[in-house]
Amino acid sequence: MQLRENSTYALVVPTSMGVRITPVNGQPVHSSDMYFMHATSAETNVASISSYLGLRVKVLTTFVKDSPIARFIKDDLASRHMEYEGKEVPQGGPWGYRHQFNIAASGYGVRGPRVCNDRAGEVGLTLNVKDFDLDRIFGKEGVQILHISGLIGALSQSTSMFCLELARAAKKYGTRISFDLNYRASFWKDREKELRDIFSEIASIADILEGNEEDYQLCLGIEGPETGGKDLSSKIDNFKTMIGRVKSQYPNASIFATTLREVISTNTHNWGAIMLAGDQWYMAEPREIQVLDRIGGGDGFVGGLLYGILKGWEPEKCLQFGWATGAMATTFLTDYAQPADEEQVWSIWSGNARVKR
């Protein structure tokens, strides 16, 4: 894939930042009185792979003015080597705007994870294209890849149009577009036609599409396979069938990818990935991984895949790296992987967990 040269940023992501609070020691929320808090969003989970490995990343977001949580988030992004740009929105009193809270228990063994999203009054709902100079960002500064998630794309009418205008500007200036469909039923309620139209336009100009079988059906209205099946072999067959239909309807995209996950227990998964690049299928065969916290594994996969594309690697190598960064993300208490270097990631791919001195 040919990327735009002489760009200031390798990767730009629009997002609504929040914080996640997690009970310690794998305990459930209702039984806990001690929590670990960190800043998070799906899109910055993706971008962390590139930022930790030395590529220049920018986050487009919005903050609550004078909020200590906003300060916490800004410091976290800086520690992850990310630049950020966003409007400061007045809180408007105790019932005004705030950053979202994600209350999530990791689960343990036979007890699965549970997630509660508390997004009332979320400041990210106000994200507006008028608050950003897209000609400067994509034209003057330059961006190699814009990554959009369906989570921010469906958050509100304002964020939906924000993502659409970002995609249009990226296309205008030769920036490649990555679109992870990320369907969420609660976000789509009573907005199905509106969001179908917006998601379809973004997908029509995207170069890289990520999502599972259900995402393509519910976000883009693609006809599903005739036969179901929950085992991994059925998922692979169904995904290939689905992508054949997607590719004919959205011919601009040249890369389609998804993860393959079979949950044996909360802490043991079979983890794989599959990708179509051009006309060639590539597979990272599912194999067993140990999981500390599963949240963010899919984002880690997309982040590693995009990093490989940014580095100009061959498709098979990109997929392998994405498999490894996705697996790595599940070993962190944060929702995102923090790779020390490429060698650490390739050690995960090769199954080498020996001590390095």
C-alpha positions, 0 to 999 in steps of 0.5 A: 500500500502506497502511503503519503510521503513527507507527512508529519504524522504516521497515524491520526485517531479521533476519539472520546477519552475516558477512564476505566476503573478495574477491581484489583486481583481479578475481583468483581465490581460488587465485591471490591473496594480497591480499584485501578484507574487508567485513561482509555479509549478504543482508538488510542488503544490502537494508536499505542502500538505505533506511539510506543514503537517510535512513530508520530501519533496525534489524537483528536479529541475534546476535554472538560476545561479545568477537570482533574480527570482531563489533566490525568488523561492529558498526562497519560497521553503524553506518557504514551508519546502521543500528541493531542489536539482538542477543544476545552469545553466548560463543565457547566456545573455538577450536572454538565459535561465529564469524561466517561467512566468505564467500570470493568471487571477482568473476570477470572477462570470460569467467571467471565469479565463484566463491563459497565459503561457510564457515559452520561454527559460525556464531553466527547459527544460534542466533538465537532469538525468546526473545532479542527483545521482539517486542511492544516492537519491533512494538507499542510502537516500531512497524515499517512493513515487516519484510523476511525472506529465505529465507536466514535463514529456512532457516539452522537450525531456530531461525532458521526459527522466529525468522522465522516468529514475527517474521512473526506478530508483524508481522502482529499489529501491522499491519506489512507483510511482505516475503518474498524466498524465496531458495531454497538447496538446501544449506539445505533438504537433509533439511528439505524438509517442515518448511521448506515448511510454514514458508515457506508460512505466512510467504508466506500473510501476506506483503504483498510476495513476491520470487523467481524462477520456481524459488524459487516452485516449490521453496519453496512447491510451486507448479506450474511452467510447461509450457514452459521456456526460458532467454532473457529473453522465456521467463523473463518469460512463465514468471514471469507464468504462475507468479505467476498460480498463486501469487496464487491460492494466496497472496491476501494478497500484493499485490506480486510482483517479480523481476529479469531477468538475461542474462549476456553476460560477467562484466562485461556483463549485460542487466538488467531487472525485472518486477512485478505490483502489484494486477492491473497488470504493470510492466516495466523492460525489460532493458538493458545494464549494466556489472558490477564485482561481480554479488553483491548486485544482486538484494538492491539491487533489493529494497532500492530497491523497498522504499524506493519503497514506504516513500516511498509512490510509485506502483508503476512508480516503485518498480520503476524505482528498484529496477532502478536500485539493483540496477544500482548495487549491481553497481558497488560492491566491497561487496555493497550499494549506497551511494547518495549521494541519490535523484538519483544513483539516478535518474541511473542509471535515465535512463542519465546517467553524465555528471560532476556538479560 
